[in-house]
Amino acid sequence: MEKNRRNKRGTLELFYLLKRRGEKMGQGPDIKRMKKTCYRRELIIPEGLIVIEGPVTSRYLAQLDMDPGLKGFRPPELQWDALQEIAELPEGRVIMAVHKGSIVGYITFHFPDEFGRWGRSKMPCLLELGAIEVAPRVRGRGVAPQLLQVAFEDEDMEEFIVISTEYYWEWDLDGTGLSVWQYKNMMEKLLGKVNLRPVGTDDPEISAHPANSLMTRFGKKVDYDFLQKFEILRYKNKYTL
Ligand SMILES: CC(C)(COP(=O)(O)OP(=O)(O)OC[C@H]1O[C@@H](n2cnc3c(N)ncnc32)[C@H](O)[C@@H]1OP(=O)(O)O)[C@@H](O)C(=O)NCCC(=O)NCCS
C-alpha cells in the first residue's frame, strides 16, 4: 500500500519534495513600501458617467453612499463598513466604481483569512481577490472588467500571486438568471481579462462542487521559490507523507 502510494508520485513531485529541503524564500513584497497609487478611469454608459478608481482610502469611501443593490455578500451598509476596514489594512486594496456619488461596484484585495489553507500558509506574496460586485442596475455594461483593469494597473500587483476562490453558492444566480455553468463561464471570461486562470487544487471547499474553482494570477515579479511553494500548497494532501 505504502509502496503503491510512493509509486504514484511522479518525478515532478519528487523534484518538488527534494527542492523543498533546501528551500530558501525571498522576503516577499515589502507592503510598507507600497504606495497604493490610485488609478482612475472613466466609463460612459447609458446611465451616465461611471468613475472607476482605486485603491481608495477609507476616508474617501466614508464620503460616498452605497447603492442599495450591492447586497450580494452582506447588507450594503455592512459591506460599506467592510470596504472601509479593508482599505485600512496595510495590504488591503479597494477599487470602486462611482456613479453620481454612489458606489455602484467594487473589488477588494487582502491577505487570505488565516483559517483556510491559503492564509495558514503565511505566504507574504499571496493576495486574495476577496469580492467583486456590481449593482444590478449597471451590470452588463463592462463595469467589472474596468474595475479589474484599474486594480492591476499598479505594477506592485506583479509582486503577488493573486487568488480568487470561486464558490458557486456566492454567485448571484437568481439576480442574473444564469445557470451555474453559465455563471462559471462568465466568471472565467471576466477574471481571464486580467490573466486570472483556473488552476487545480485539492482544497476541500473548492473540490466540494465541480463549478467551484481556484482562479490564480501569477505576478511577473513573484520569486520562483514562492511559485514553487504555491504549487505544493495547491495539492497539499498529495504531498503529505
Ligand atoms: C460578476 C459581476 C461582478 C459582473 O459584473 P458586470 O459589470 O456586469 O460585468 P460585465 O459587464 O462584463 O458583464 C458580464 C456578463 O454579464 C452578462 N450580462 C449582460 N447584461 C447583464 C445584466 N443586465 N445582468 C447581469 N448580467 C448581464 C453579459 O453576458 C456579460 O458577459 P459578456 O462579457 O459575454 O458580454 C456581476 O454580475 C455581479 O456583481 N455579480 C454578483 C456578485 C458575484 O457573483 N461576484 C463574483 C464572486 S466574488
The ligand as a Gaussian input file, in Angstrom:
#p B3LYP/6-31G(d) Opt

LIG

0 1
 C      -19.976000      39.096000     -11.799000
 C      -20.291000      40.588000     -11.899000
 C      -19.319000      41.335000     -10.980000
 C      -20.069000      41.043000     -13.352000
 O      -20.181000      42.465000     -13.397000
 P      -20.567000      43.260000     -14.740000
 O      -20.126000      44.663000     -14.560000
 O      -21.985000      43.035000     -15.059000
 O      -19.646000      42.532000     -15.807000
 P      -19.809000      42.659000     -17.401000
 O      -20.404000      43.972000     -17.774000
 O      -18.508000      42.267000     -18.005000
 O      -20.866000      41.559000     -17.750000
 C      -20.565000      40.201000     -17.526000
 C      -21.519000      39.357000     -18.299000
 O      -22.822000      39.562000     -17.756000
 C      -23.781000      39.401000     -18.791000
 N      -24.826000      40.426000     -18.686000
 C      -25.239000      41.279000     -19.614000
 N      -26.234000      42.028000     -19.162000
 C      -26.447000      41.654000     -17.910000
 C      -27.354000      42.072000     -16.918000
 N      -28.244000      43.026000     -17.132000
 N      -27.318000      41.470000     -15.724000
 C      -26.413000      40.524000     -15.469000
 N      -25.508000      40.079000     -16.372000
 C      -25.553000      40.644000     -17.594000
 C      -23.101000      39.527000     -20.075000
 O      -23.320000      38.279000     -20.726000
 C      -21.628000      39.704000     -19.759000
 O      -20.879000      38.777000     -20.470000
 P      -20.139000      39.204000     -21.853000
 O      -18.788000      39.713000     -21.439000
 O      -20.098000      37.936000     -22.597000
 O      -20.952000      40.268000     -22.519000
 C      -21.747000      40.892000     -11.507000
 O      -22.604000      40.039000     -12.222000
 C      -22.028000      40.733000     -10.014000
 O      -21.854000      41.658000      -9.241000
 N      -22.468000      39.540000      -9.580000
 C      -22.759000      39.317000      -8.145000
 C      -21.503000      39.153000      -7.319000
 C      -20.659000      37.988000      -7.792000
 O      -21.141000      36.940000      -8.176000
 N      -19.321000      38.159000      -7.738000
 C      -18.398000      37.112000      -8.151000
 C      -17.940000      36.290000      -6.997000
 S      -16.814000      37.207000      -5.965000

